[in-house]
């Protein structure tokens, strides 16, 4: 029994750590982190199911089946800006919970679909839910915590994405072994529904403006076509050919949409993306550097499994185990990185993270050779990359939002992550182009050319951060008022 007059949290039977775990703000963070984990898991897990789907639907062909992965990636990037803007206008809690339901519906439909075409359509629905719940999830929980803990919170949130992506191959392989490809898609449904119920209970009610001005529908449509067209061209160009009429037409449409999107964003009072955000030095610098690092990381990690299969003759299980230490080190170091950023500022932490990731990638490009061993060549590199990304991934997302107005957190978070995901898709497309002309088994020179190209790209990240990011938030320039005509 707690003595009379003593608050229950001061009881010797309840430790401070338990109170922290039970606090509503931490429960809200857990719900948001679960959404991030789900989004990363379903984005990676489907890769393992592609060979099974090719067998299940033999008349479709690999090009069609591969759209189970590509359609999710394209739709996720395409609608993320819109999802973030709607979160700011309609309420982060409302959009987040709606996104979870759409995600769960898409996952369920993917798991019961009788045809490959319906599977692909369901994956688009699922990705639409992701594009709503990811930017809204972080924007919904950040106000629950003091500003001085922001980097720690964002690092924990983003590390769940790494955990989901890292666990996906192993979990998917297990589900395929004991059940089938449908279980890979259905596994996310109960988790999403539990997160929905918990989110309704622990997330704070939305505070939104009454009767906001109408959203720029034309600009929103143009922005969606711009991002979707560009991403589609990058993903499908390596399959159809970069000069294919469909790819060229899509690219031209994306460019025209970009011009219209910029004009509408400059002149409309409620644009899809407020261009003032780009005037915030901390946001623009971190977004640029983060996109370069994401491009390089996605591109090189696309090549590592191919190298291990073709040169080192690894099995799929060996590849999964070999690539695990990097993400594990990221997850372990992410809370430390967040605390250091909160205590000492973002700039030094970000430069350190981008530099370590660059050194790790250079190590891989130098040491990955036919006669080398995993312990000497791959393990040091992947540990350096994982450690570097721990100091880069979460703190960069927090740094990008550090000076964004609270009313724009959803839009800014969507813009940052859209840039990161688009750059990653471009990096993979470039690597596929570099190695695509070389037959399997003779790609060592192509692998090394791709790695060193991405080392050069990634090395720009720490330079941009060191020279461009404000030494303190207080020194950064405030955005100028937008001109409305």
Secondary structure as UniProt FT lines:
FT   TURN            4..5
FT   HELIX           8..10
FT   TURN            12..13
FT   HELIX           16..22
FT   HELIX           24..56
FT   TURN            57..60
FT   HELIX           62..65
FT   HELIX           67..90
FT   HELIX           92..112
FT   HELIX           116..142
FT   TURN            143..144
FT   HELIX           147..149
FT   HELIX           150..178
FT   HELIX           181..202
FT   TURN            210..211
FT   HELIX           217..240
FT   TURN            242..243
FT   HELIX           245..267
FT   TURN            269..270
FT   HELIX           276..279
FT   HELIX           281..310
FT   HELIX           316..322
FT   HELIX           324..344
FT   HELIX           346..367
FT   TURN            370..371
FT   HELIX           374..379
FT   HELIX           380..401
FT   TURN            402..403
FT   HELIX           406..408
FT   HELIX           409..436
FT   TURN            440..441
FT   HELIX           444..468
FT   HELIX           473..475
//
